[in-house]
Amino acid sequence: AENEAKILLWWHKIFLLLVRHIDFGRSLSICVTVLNNFVHIIKVYGEERSSAGLLGVIGLGRKSPLSP
């Protein structure tokens, strides 16, 4: 629950850092890998939740076992 409030801040920080890396000539493939890893972490975190909290509201929560 405490990490859900920080997700948007983490997204913002990740994007700022990736833009900075690109501005300094860092490889795009490295930046894409970092972003993919971050998305995977959020996806895994969202699957651990039901429909409660921010992740459930935006559709990243896991489906209810009662739904078809």
C-alpha positions in Angstrom: 0.0 0.0 0.0 2.8 2.4 0.8 4.5 1.8 -2.5 1.4 2.4 -4.5 1.5 6.1 -3.6 5.0 6.3 -5.0 4.4 4.7 -8.4 3.7 7.9 -10.2 6.8 9.5 -8.6 8.9 6.5 -9.7 7.5 6.7 -13.3 8.4 10.4 -13.4 12.0 9.8 -12.1 12.6 6.9 -14.5 11.5 9.0 -17.4 13.7 11.9 -16.3 16.7 9.7 -16.0 16.1 8.0 -19.3 15.8 11.3 -21.1 19.0 12.5 -19.5 20.8 9.3 -20.5 19.6 9.7 -24.1 20.7 13.4 -24.1 24.2 12.3 -23.1 24.3 9.7 -25.9 23.5 6.6 -24.1 22.3 3.7 -26.2 18.5 3.6 -26.8 18.5 -0.2 -26.3 19.8 0.2 -22.7 17.1 2.8 -22.0 14.5 0.5 -23.4 15.8 -2.4 -21.3 15.6 -0.3 -18.2 12.0 0.8 -19.0 11.0 -2.8 -19.8 12.4 -4.0 -16.4 10.5 -1.3 -14.6 7.2 -2.1 -16.4 7.8 -5.8 -15.5 8.3 -4.9 -11.8 5.1 -2.9 -11.8 3.2 -5.7 -13.5 4.4 -8.3 -11.0 3.4 -5.9 -8.2 0.0 -5.4 -9.7 -0.6 -9.1 -10.0 -0.1 -9.5 -6.2 -3.1 -7.3 -5.6 -6.8 -7.8 -6.1 -8.8 -4.8 -7.2 -7.9 -2.7 -4.2 -5.6 0.3 -4.3 -4.3 2.4 -7.2 -3.1 -0.6 -9.3 -6.5 -2.2 -9.1 -8.2 1.1 -10.1 -6.1 1.5 -13.2 -6.5 -2.1 -14.2 -3.2 -3.5 -13.2 -4.6 -5.6 -10.3 -5.3 -9.3 -10.7 -8.7 -10.5 -11.7 -11.0 -11.7 -9.0 -11.2 -15.4 -8.7 -15.0 -15.0 -8.8 -15.1 -13.3 -12.2 -15.5 -15.4 -15.4 
